Amino acid sequence: MKKSKLSNRLKAGVITKGWWLLSLLPLAWLQALAVPIGSLVWRFVKRERNIAKVNLSLCFPELSQEERDVLGKQSIIEITRTMLEMGRMWMAPKEKVLADFVSLQGIEAVEEANKNKQPIILLGPHIGQWELIAQLMSHKTNFTFMYSEPKLAELDATIRKGRCRMGGNLVPANIKGVAGLLKALKRGEMIGILPDQVPDKGQGGEIVPFYGQPALTATLLPKLVQKTGAKVFTALAKRLPKGRGFELILIPADEQVYSDDEVTAVAGVNASVEQIIAYAPEQYQWAYKRFKSVPGKNVYKK
């Protein structure tokens, strides 16, 4: 047991030092470094490649296999960029990180709602550099979002410090955390939700279409909307070429999310995710089993 704890502390120390070293590199270098690493992952990590291939075949049947493979490989490279950029997001000077945004599209509507104490829910799917969105919103206003402890518990303090350094508020990914989100909304504040994560058993979900395919989707958003009258937006920190920075894109969520019918509202969540993916499909995390947990069907089993 003692050896295990020591080993975990050493692992956490190495990872933390790695993040710090990466935080010193220019953004363009980080993103360039991801190209050979991501290409190797695509070629040799069968699990990630196969998941991406299945997802893309289901979501974009109109594309040829070659076109889907190009999209899948680029997605793996973009995910690698996201991971390499984490040290920068959490440890580089604050002003340097905030300056990574070179344009803010659609932020006026969000700022206006926030100014009027209108509760706001920000949907942040796994696309682009989602960590940067949390940093910006935490800097601008009271921003609360859910957090799950890492598998390597010794990294918890480092990640919490990084995610909260702009003033963000973390709540646990459980019933207590949901209560925290509800309280923040009732105070007229902004919260962030991951809309494309498959809910665990007992967390509440409905099977609704995602790109026309049945996908178990969390019911948390419509429940919060119905209880608070919150306004919902979908967000993307779109990575620009050659390390030029990021473009923040904020768009109103699909109108279905405000429906009194929960199934319709949950379908609106997926429609909102599809709308934001259209801005940069190659930057979406296609190597995630989005279509798991559908009864009687396992699309990932060969």
Short mmCIF file of the C-alpha atoms (twelve columns), coordinates in Angstrom:
data_MODEL
# 
_entry.id   MODEL 
# 
loop_
_atom_site.group_PDB 
_atom_site.id 
_atom_site.type_symbol 
_atom_site.label_atom_id 
_atom_site.label_alt_id 
_atom_site.label_comp_id 
_atom_site.label_asym_id 
_atom_site.label_seq_id 
_atom_site.Cartn_x 
_atom_site.Cartn_y 
_atom_site.Cartn_z 
_atom_site.pdbx_PDB_model_num 
ATOM 1   C CA . MET A 1   0.000   0.000  0.000   1 
ATOM 2   C CA . LYS A 2   2.786   2.429  0.955   1 
ATOM 3   C CA . LYS A 3   4.679   1.612  -2.248  1 
ATOM 4   C CA . SER A 4   1.524   2.265  -4.251  1 
ATOM 5   C CA . LYS A 5   0.984   5.663  -2.624  1 
ATOM 6   C CA . LEU A 6   4.608   6.606  -3.203  1 
ATOM 7   C CA . SER A 7   4.381   5.482  -6.823  1 
ATOM 8   C CA . ASN A 8   1.245   7.564  -7.352  1 
ATOM 9   C CA . ARG A 9   2.899   10.620 -5.829  1 
ATOM 10  C CA . LEU A 10  5.862   10.182 -8.151  1 
ATOM 11  C CA . LYS A 11  3.575   9.808  -11.168 1 
ATOM 12  C CA . ALA A 12  1.640   12.920 -10.168 1 
ATOM 13  C CA . GLY A 13  4.884   14.823 -9.673  1 
ATOM 14  C CA . VAL A 14  6.158   13.863 -13.120 1 
ATOM 15  C CA . ILE A 15  2.854   14.768 -14.790 1 
ATOM 16  C CA . THR A 16  2.663   18.100 -12.966 1 
ATOM 17  C CA . LYS A 17  6.243   18.948 -13.936 1 
ATOM 18  C CA . GLY A 18  5.429   17.962 -17.508 1 
ATOM 19  C CA . TRP A 19  2.442   20.308 -17.579 1 
ATOM 20  C CA . TRP A 20  4.615   23.103 -16.217 1 
ATOM 21  C CA . LEU A 21  7.288   22.541 -18.849 1 
ATOM 22  C CA . LEU A 22  4.660   22.478 -21.613 1 
ATOM 23  C CA . SER A 23  3.203   25.733 -20.249 1 
ATOM 24  C CA . LEU A 24  6.502   27.443 -21.102 1 
ATOM 25  C CA . LEU A 25  6.286   26.599 -24.816 1 
ATOM 26  C CA . PRO A 26  4.686   28.898 -27.404 1 
ATOM 27  C CA . LEU A 27  1.199   27.865 -28.447 1 
ATOM 28  C CA . ALA A 28  2.328   27.223 -32.024 1 
ATOM 29  C CA . TRP A 29  4.995   24.787 -30.792 1 
ATOM 30  C CA . LEU A 30  2.485   22.861 -28.684 1 
ATOM 31  C CA . GLN A 31  0.100   22.552 -31.591 1 
ATOM 32  C CA . ALA A 32  2.858   21.527 -34.000 1 
ATOM 33  C CA . LEU A 33  4.100   18.891 -31.549 1 
ATOM 34  C CA . ALA A 34  0.635   17.338 -31.546 1 
ATOM 35  C CA . VAL A 35  0.813   16.486 -35.253 1 
ATOM 36  C CA . PRO A 36  3.393   13.662 -35.053 1 
ATOM 37  C CA . ILE A 37  2.065   12.448 -31.693 1 
ATOM 38  C CA . GLY A 38  -1.558  12.414 -32.857 1 
ATOM 39  C CA . SER A 39  -0.581  10.755 -36.132 1 
ATOM 40  C CA . LEU A 40  1.147   7.967  -34.215 1 
ATOM 41  C CA . VAL A 41  -1.918  7.517  -31.996 1 
ATOM 42  C CA . TRP A 42  -4.139  7.241  -35.073 1 
ATOM 43  C CA . ARG A 43  -1.841  4.671  -36.625 1 
ATOM 44  C CA . PHE A 44  -0.985  2.494  -33.634 1 
ATOM 45  C CA . VAL A 45  -3.709  2.940  -30.953 1 
ATOM 46  C CA . LYS A 46  -6.371  0.651  -32.348 1 
ATOM 47  C CA . ARG A 47  -9.035  1.373  -29.719 1 
ATOM 48  C CA . GLU A 48  -9.159  5.159  -30.314 1 
ATOM 49  C CA . ARG A 49  -8.999  4.746  -34.081 1 
ATOM 50  C CA . ASN A 50  -11.804 2.199  -34.184 1 
ATOM 51  C CA . ILE A 51  -14.119 4.238  -31.945 1 
ATOM 52  C CA . ALA A 52  -13.608 7.290  -34.146 1 
ATOM 53  C CA . LYS A 53  -14.225 5.223  -37.286 1 
ATOM 54  C CA . VAL A 54  -17.505 3.832  -35.909 1 
ATOM 55  C CA . ASN A 55  -18.741 7.239  -34.753 1 
ATOM 56  C CA . LEU A 56  -17.913 8.929  -38.040 1 
ATOM 57  C CA . SER A 57  -19.509 6.165  -40.112 1 
ATOM 58  C CA . LEU A 58  -22.726 6.592  -38.112 1 
ATOM 59  C CA . CYS A 59  -22.721 10.388 -38.104 1 
ATOM 60  C CA . PHE A 60  -21.459 11.080 -41.630 1 
ATOM 61  C CA . PRO A 61  -22.575 8.182  -43.847 1 
ATOM 62  C CA . GLU A 62  -22.582 10.557 -46.832 1 
ATOM 63  C CA . LEU A 63  -18.782 10.855 -46.670 1 
ATOM 64  C CA . SER A 64  -16.458 8.340  -48.248 1 
ATOM 65  C CA . GLN A 65  -14.316 6.091  -46.047 1 
ATOM 66  C CA . GLU A 66  -11.246 8.086  -47.078 1 
ATOM 67  C CA . GLU A 67  -12.903 11.386 -46.116 1 
ATOM 68  C CA . ARG A 68  -13.968 9.969  -42.746 1 
ATOM 69  C CA . ASP A 69  -10.443 8.675  -42.077 1 
ATOM 70  C CA . VAL A 70  -8.985  12.113 -42.794 1 
ATOM 71  C CA . LEU A 71  -11.504 13.630 -40.387 1 
ATOM 72  C CA . GLY A 72  -10.813 10.948 -37.764 1 
ATOM 73  C CA . LYS A 73  -7.048  11.398 -37.893 1 
ATOM 74  C CA . GLN A 74  -7.356  15.178 -37.634 1 
ATOM 75  C CA . SER A 75  -9.699  14.742 -34.655 1 
ATOM 76  C CA . ILE A 76  -7.069  12.660 -32.848 1 
ATOM 77  C CA . ILE A 77  -4.473  15.353 -33.572 1 
ATOM 78  C CA . GLU A 78  -6.827  18.030 -32.201 1 
ATOM 79  C CA . ILE A 79  -7.494  15.989 -29.053 1 
ATOM 80  C CA . THR A 80  -3.723  15.664 -28.619 1 
ATOM 81  C CA . ARG A 81  -3.445  19.450 -28.946 1 
ATOM 82  C CA . THR A 82  -6.084  19.876 -26.269 1 
ATOM 83  C CA . MET A 83  -4.132  17.630 -23.894 1 
ATOM 84  C CA . LEU A 84  -0.770  19.302 -24.588 1 
ATOM 85  C CA . GLU A 85  -2.341  22.712 -23.991 1 
ATOM 86  C CA . MET A 86  -3.630  21.830 -20.504 1 
ATOM 87  C CA . GLY A 87  -0.449  22.997 -18.776 1 
ATOM 88  C CA . ARG A 88  -0.796  26.342 -20.534 1 
ATOM 89  C CA . MET A 89  -4.448  26.657 -19.498 1 
ATOM 90  C CA . TRP A 90  -3.698  25.902 -15.853 1 
ATOM 91  C CA . MET A 91  -0.183  27.235 -15.255 1 
ATOM 92  C CA . ALA A 92  0.839   29.905 -17.777 1 
ATOM 93  C CA . PRO A 93  0.392   33.566 -16.709 1 
ATOM 94  C CA . LYS A 94  -3.307  34.450 -16.599 1 
ATOM 95  C CA . GLU A 95  -3.032  37.372 -18.992 1 
ATOM 96  C CA . LYS A 96  -1.199  35.151 -21.494 1 
ATOM 97  C CA . VAL A 97  -3.963  32.538 -21.396 1 
ATOM 98  C CA . LEU A 98  -6.785  35.079 -21.764 1 
ATOM 99  C CA . ALA A 99  -4.920  36.665 -24.681 1 
ATOM 100 C CA . ASP A 100 -5.170  33.340 -26.542 1 
ATOM 101 C CA . PHE A 101 -8.677  34.419 -27.532 1 
ATOM 102 C CA . VAL A 102 -8.289  36.589 -30.629 1 
ATOM 103 C CA . SER A 103 -12.018 37.074 -31.196 1 
ATOM 104 C CA . LEU A 104 -15.216 36.677 -29.176 1 
ATOM 105 C CA . GLN A 105 -18.202 35.888 -31.372 1 
ATOM 106 C CA . GLY A 106 -21.676 36.081 -29.825 1 
ATOM 107 C CA . ILE A 107 -20.522 37.126 -26.358 1 
ATOM 108 C CA . GLU A 108 -22.691 40.257 -26.329 1 
ATOM 109 C CA . ALA A 109 -25.908 38.290 -25.799 1 
ATOM 110 C CA . VAL A 110 -24.337 36.334 -22.945 1 
ATOM 111 C CA . GLU A 111 -22.984 39.476 -21.278 1 
ATOM 112 C CA . GLU A 112 -26.347 41.204 -21.595 1 
ATOM 113 C CA . ALA A 113 -28.162 38.292 -19.952 1 
ATOM 114 C CA . ASN A 114 -25.529 38.124 -17.225 1 
ATOM 115 C CA . LYS A 115 -25.781 41.881 -16.609 1 
ATOM 116 C CA . ASN A 116 -29.548 41.508 -16.111 1 
ATOM 117 C CA . LYS A 117 -29.027 38.678 -13.578 1 
ATOM 118 C CA . GLN A 118 -30.577 36.186 -15.997 1 
ATOM 119 C CA . PRO A 119 -29.385 32.687 -15.044 1 
ATOM 120 C CA . ILE A 120 -27.257 31.230 -17.841 1 
ATOM 121 C CA . ILE A 121 -26.332 27.658 -18.716 1 
ATOM 122 C CA . LEU A 122 -23.328 27.264 -20.969 1 
ATOM 123 C CA . LEU A 123 -23.117 23.985 -22.873 1 
ATOM 124 C CA . GLY A 124 -19.469 23.068 -23.427 1 
ATOM 125 C CA . PRO A 125 -19.163 19.917 -25.563 1 
ATOM 126 C CA . HIS A 126 -15.830 18.141 -26.024 1 
ATOM 127 C CA . ILE A 127 -14.706 20.250 -28.942 1 
ATOM 128 C CA . GLY A 128 -11.836 22.686 -29.349 1 
ATOM 129 C CA . GLN A 129 -10.135 23.889 -26.169 1 
ATOM 130 C CA . TRP A 130 -13.033 23.656 -23.677 1 
ATOM 131 C CA . GLU A 131 -10.761 24.448 -20.716 1 
ATOM 132 C CA . LEU A 132 -10.120 27.921 -22.133 1 
ATOM 133 C CA . ILE A 133 -13.841 28.710 -22.108 1 
ATOM 134 C CA . ALA A 134 -14.029 27.968 -18.377 1 
ATOM 135 C CA . GLN A 135 -11.004 30.201 -17.729 1 
ATOM 136 C CA . LEU A 136 -12.518 33.118 -19.642 1 
ATOM 137 C CA . MET A 137 -15.968 32.855 -18.065 1 
ATOM 138 C CA . SER A 138 -14.499 32.474 -14.587 1 
ATOM 139 C CA . HIS A 139 -12.527 35.678 -15.215 1 
ATOM 140 C CA . LYS A 140 -15.595 37.572 -16.409 1 
ATOM 141 C CA . THR A 141 -18.281 36.476 -13.937 1 
ATOM 142 C CA . ASN A 142 -19.316 34.004 -11.245 1 
ATOM 143 C CA . PHE A 143 -19.012 30.713 -13.076 1 
ATOM 144 C CA . THR A 144 -19.784 27.305 -11.552 1 
ATOM 145 C CA . PHE A 145 -19.127 23.963 -13.211 1 
ATOM 146 C CA . MET A 146 -18.974 20.284 -12.309 1 
ATOM 147 C CA . TYR A 147 -15.760 18.451 -11.594 1 
ATOM 148 C CA . SER A 148 -14.919 14.762 -11.317 1 
ATOM 149 C CA . GLU A 149 -11.803 13.780 -9.399  1 
ATOM 150 C CA . PRO A 150 -9.045  12.310 -11.607 1 
ATOM 151 C CA . LYS A 151 -8.265  8.616  -11.439 1 
ATOM 152 C CA . LEU A 152 -4.848  9.578  -10.081 1 
ATOM 153 C CA . ALA A 153 -6.092  11.249 -6.887  1 
ATOM 154 C CA . GLU A 154 -2.702  12.853 -6.255  1 
ATOM 155 C CA . LEU A 155 -3.346  15.180 -9.220  1 
ATOM 156 C CA . ASP A 156 -6.563  16.500 -7.739  1 
ATOM 157 C CA . ALA A 157 -5.105  19.530 -5.964  1 
ATOM 158 C CA . THR A 158 -3.105  20.608 -9.033  1 
ATOM 159 C CA . ILE A 159 -6.110  20.372 -11.365 1 
ATOM 160 C CA . ARG A 160 -8.434  22.140 -8.927  1 
ATOM 161 C CA . LYS A 161 -5.942  24.974 -8.494  1 
ATOM 162 C CA . GLY A 162 -5.564  25.324 -12.258 1 
ATOM 163 C CA . ARG A 163 -9.271  25.318 -12.987 1 
ATOM 164 C CA . CYS A 164 -10.144 27.741 -10.205 1 
ATOM 165 C CA . ARG A 165 -7.325  30.252 -10.617 1 
ATOM 166 C CA . MET A 166 -9.507  32.705 -12.559 1 
ATOM 167 C CA . GLY A 167 -12.171 32.541 -9.835  1 
ATOM 168 C CA . GLY A 168 -14.259 29.593 -11.055 1 
ATOM 169 C CA . ASN A 169 -16.328 27.527 -8.635  1 
ATOM 170 C CA . LEU A 170 -16.173 23.728 -8.772  1 
ATOM 171 C CA . VAL A 171 -18.934 21.411 -7.572  1 
ATOM 172 C CA . PRO A 172 -18.740 17.595 -7.457  1 
ATOM 173 C CA . ALA A 173 -20.319 15.512 -10.223 1 
ATOM 174 C CA . ASN A 174 -23.059 14.098 -7.977  1 
ATOM 175 C CA . ILE A 175 -26.378 15.040 -6.368  1 
ATOM 176 C CA . LYS A 176 -24.652 17.548 -4.104  1 
ATOM 177 C CA . GLY A 177 -23.072 19.160 -7.150  1 
ATOM 178 C CA . VAL A 178 -26.425 19.405 -8.944  1 
ATOM 179 C CA . ALA A 179 -27.767 21.251 -5.897  1 
ATOM 180 C CA . GLY A 180 -24.787 23.607 -6.180  1 
ATOM 181 C CA . LEU A 181 -25.569 24.309 -9.831  1 
ATOM 182 C CA . LEU A 182 -29.213 24.977 -8.979  1 
ATOM 183 C CA . LYS A 183 -28.260 27.433 -6.219  1 
ATOM 184 C CA . ALA A 184 -25.917 29.300 -8.582  1 
ATOM 185 C CA . LEU A 185 -28.662 29.638 -11.191 1 
ATOM 186 C CA . LYS A 186 -31.148 30.879 -8.615  1 
ATOM 187 C CA . ARG A 187 -28.618 33.586 -7.705  1 
ATOM 188 C CA . GLY A 188 -28.708 34.673 -11.349 1 
ATOM 189 C CA . GLU A 189 -25.246 33.328 -12.153 1 
ATOM 190 C CA . MET A 190 -23.707 31.264 -14.954 1 
ATOM 191 C CA . ILE A 191 -22.991 27.545 -14.878 1 
ATOM 192 C CA . GLY A 192 -21.271 25.179 -17.292 1 
ATOM 193 C CA . ILE A 193 -22.430 21.697 -18.312 1 
ATOM 194 C CA . LEU A 194 -20.881 18.942 -20.437 1 
ATOM 195 C CA . PRO A 195 -23.815 18.009 -22.694 1 
ATOM 196 C CA . ASP A 196 -22.218 15.141 -24.631 1 
ATOM 197 C CA . GLN A 197 -21.098 12.868 -21.820 1 
ATOM 198 C CA . VAL A 198 -23.062 9.612  -21.513 1 
ATOM 199 C CA . PRO A 199 -24.729 9.635  -18.076 1 
ATOM 200 C CA . ASP A 200 -23.944 6.842  -15.640 1 
ATOM 201 C CA . LYS A 201 -26.667 4.523  -14.419 1 
ATOM 202 C CA . GLY A 202 -29.011 6.357  -12.067 1 
ATOM 203 C CA . GLN A 203 -27.997 9.841  -13.247 1 
ATOM 204 C CA . GLY A 204 -31.033 10.313 -15.457 1 
ATOM 205 C CA . GLY A 205 -31.060 10.031 -19.221 1 
ATOM 206 C CA . GLU A 206 -33.213 9.655  -22.314 1 
ATOM 207 C CA . ILE A 207 -32.368 7.945  -25.584 1 
ATOM 208 C CA . VAL A 208 -32.739 10.577 -28.282 1 
ATOM 209 C CA . PRO A 209 -31.138 11.096 -31.715 1 
ATOM 210 C CA . PHE A 210 -27.600 12.362 -32.156 1 
ATOM 211 C CA . TYR A 211 -26.854 12.674 -35.869 1 
ATOM 212 C CA . GLY A 212 -29.892 10.467 -36.382 1 
ATOM 213 C CA . GLN A 213 -28.544 7.682  -34.152 1 
ATOM 214 C CA . PRO A 214 -30.006 6.697  -30.748 1 
ATOM 215 C CA . ALA A 215 -27.808 8.058  -27.942 1 
ATOM 216 C CA . LEU A 216 -28.317 8.064  -24.183 1 
ATOM 217 C CA . THR A 217 -28.307 11.742 -23.192 1 
ATOM 218 C CA . ALA A 218 -28.448 13.369 -19.750 1 
ATOM 219 C CA . THR A 219 -31.671 15.026 -18.580 1 
ATOM 220 C CA . LEU A 220 -29.870 17.465 -16.269 1 
ATOM 221 C CA . LEU A 221 -30.136 20.477 -18.566 1 
ATOM 222 C CA . PRO A 222 -33.934 20.448 -19.107 1 
ATOM 223 C CA . LYS A 223 -34.491 19.871 -15.389 1 
ATOM 224 C CA . LEU A 224 -32.393 22.936 -14.523 1 
ATOM 225 C CA . VAL A 225 -34.063 25.033 -17.236 1 
ATOM 226 C CA . GLN A 226 -37.552 24.166 -16.005 1 
ATOM 227 C CA . LYS A 227 -36.652 24.994 -12.392 1 
ATOM 228 C CA . THR A 228 -34.854 28.286 -13.074 1 
ATOM 229 C CA . GLY A 229 -35.893 29.661 -16.480 1 
ATOM 230 C CA . ALA A 230 -32.215 29.811 -17.425 1 
ATOM 231 C CA . LYS A 231 -31.089 30.970 -20.861 1 
ATOM 232 C CA . VAL A 232 -28.929 28.395 -22.666 1 
ATOM 233 C CA . PHE A 233 -25.964 28.928 -24.981 1 
ATOM 234 C CA . THR A 234 -23.521 26.522 -26.628 1 
ATOM 235 C CA . ALA A 235 -19.811 27.346 -26.633 1 
ATOM 236 C CA . LEU A 236 -16.723 26.520 -28.671 1 
ATOM 237 C CA . ALA A 237 -13.134 27.724 -28.345 1 
ATOM 238 C CA . LYS A 238 -12.185 27.062 -31.975 1 
ATOM 239 C CA . ARG A 239 -8.491  26.495 -32.542 1 
ATOM 240 C CA . LEU A 240 -7.083  28.692 -35.314 1 
ATOM 241 C CA . PRO A 241 -4.299  27.541 -37.689 1 
ATOM 242 C CA . LYS A 242 -0.574  27.887 -36.966 1 
ATOM 243 C CA . GLY A 243 -0.914  28.749 -33.290 1 
ATOM 244 C CA . ARG A 244 -2.708  32.035 -33.940 1 
ATOM 245 C CA . GLY A 245 -4.975  31.482 -30.950 1 
ATOM 246 C CA . PHE A 246 -8.658  30.695 -30.519 1 
ATOM 247 C CA . GLU A 247 -11.986 32.089 -31.614 1 
ATOM 248 C CA . LEU A 248 -14.748 31.974 -29.023 1 
ATOM 249 C CA . ILE A 249 -18.064 31.071 -30.632 1 
ATOM 250 C CA . LEU A 250 -21.223 31.386 -28.535 1 
ATOM 251 C CA . ILE A 251 -24.587 30.538 -30.090 1 
ATOM 252 C CA . PRO A 252 -28.097 30.242 -28.610 1 
ATOM 253 C CA . ALA A 253 -29.033 26.646 -27.877 1 
ATOM 254 C CA . ASP A 254 -31.641 24.895 -29.985 1 
ATOM 255 C CA . GLU A 255 -35.119 26.132 -28.982 1 
ATOM 256 C CA . GLN A 256 -36.200 22.584 -28.131 1 
ATOM 257 C CA . VAL A 257 -34.219 22.753 -24.869 1 
ATOM 258 C CA . TYR A 258 -36.945 25.001 -23.431 1 
ATOM 259 C CA . SER A 259 -39.729 22.493 -24.105 1 
ATOM 260 C CA . ASP A 260 -41.901 21.285 -21.213 1 
ATOM 261 C CA . ASP A 261 -41.624 17.793 -22.684 1 
ATOM 262 C CA . GLU A 262 -38.401 16.300 -21.324 1 
ATOM 263 C CA . VAL A 263 -37.690 14.027 -24.295 1 
ATOM 264 C CA . THR A 264 -38.070 16.950 -26.700 1 
ATOM 265 C CA . ALA A 265 -35.838 19.110 -24.510 1 
ATOM 266 C CA . VAL A 266 -33.135 16.429 -24.333 1 
ATOM 267 C CA . ALA A 267 -33.282 16.063 -28.125 1 
ATOM 268 C CA . GLY A 268 -32.626 19.813 -28.198 1 
ATOM 269 C CA . VAL A 269 -29.431 19.251 -26.226 1 
ATOM 270 C CA . ASN A 270 -28.058 16.967 -28.945 1 
ATOM 271 C CA . ALA A 271 -29.264 19.331 -31.662 1 
ATOM 272 C CA . SER A 272 -27.313 22.118 -29.927 1 
ATOM 273 C CA . VAL A 273 -24.164 19.983 -29.888 1 
ATOM 274 C CA . GLU A 274 -24.573 19.201 -33.589 1 
ATOM 275 C CA . GLN A 275 -24.918 22.914 -34.361 1 
ATOM 276 C CA . ILE A 276 -21.641 23.806 -32.655 1 
ATOM 277 C CA . ILE A 277 -19.781 20.818 -34.158 1 
ATOM 278 C CA . ALA A 278 -20.628 22.199 -37.607 1 
ATOM 279 C CA . TYR A 279 -18.203 25.092 -36.938 1 
ATOM 280 C CA . ALA A 280 -15.227 22.715 -36.631 1 
ATOM 281 C CA . PRO A 281 -16.102 19.007 -37.008 1 
ATOM 282 C CA . GLU A 282 -12.425 18.032 -37.022 1 
ATOM 283 C CA . GLN A 283 -12.004 19.477 -33.522 1 
ATOM 284 C CA . TYR A 284 -14.689 17.289 -31.941 1 
ATOM 285 C CA . GLN A 285 -13.705 14.320 -29.768 1 
ATOM 286 C CA . TRP A 286 -14.906 11.535 -32.048 1 
ATOM 287 C CA . ALA A 287 -12.846 8.917  -30.164 1 
ATOM 288 C CA . TYR A 288 -15.459 8.718  -27.382 1 
ATOM 289 C CA . LYS A 289 -18.128 6.029  -27.126 1 
ATOM 290 C CA . ARG A 290 -21.047 8.418  -27.513 1 
ATOM 291 C CA . PHE A 291 -23.398 5.631  -28.631 1 
ATOM 292 C CA . LYS A 292 -22.756 3.226  -25.773 1 
ATOM 293 C CA . SER A 293 -25.437 2.368  -23.196 1 
ATOM 294 C CA . VAL A 294 -28.152 1.920  -25.824 1 
ATOM 295 C CA . PRO A 295 -30.157 -1.214 -24.850 1 
ATOM 296 C CA . GLY A 296 -29.842 -4.146 -27.221 1 
ATOM 297 C CA . LYS A 297 -27.200 -2.480 -29.322 1 
ATOM 298 C CA . ASN A 298 -23.407 -2.316 -29.121 1 
ATOM 299 C CA . VAL A 299 -22.109 -0.544 -32.191 1 
ATOM 300 C CA . TYR A 300 -18.524 -0.745 -30.931 1 
ATOM 301 C CA . LYS A 301 -18.408 -4.532 -30.710 1 
ATOM 302 C CA . LYS A 302 -16.761 -6.187 -33.679 1 
# 
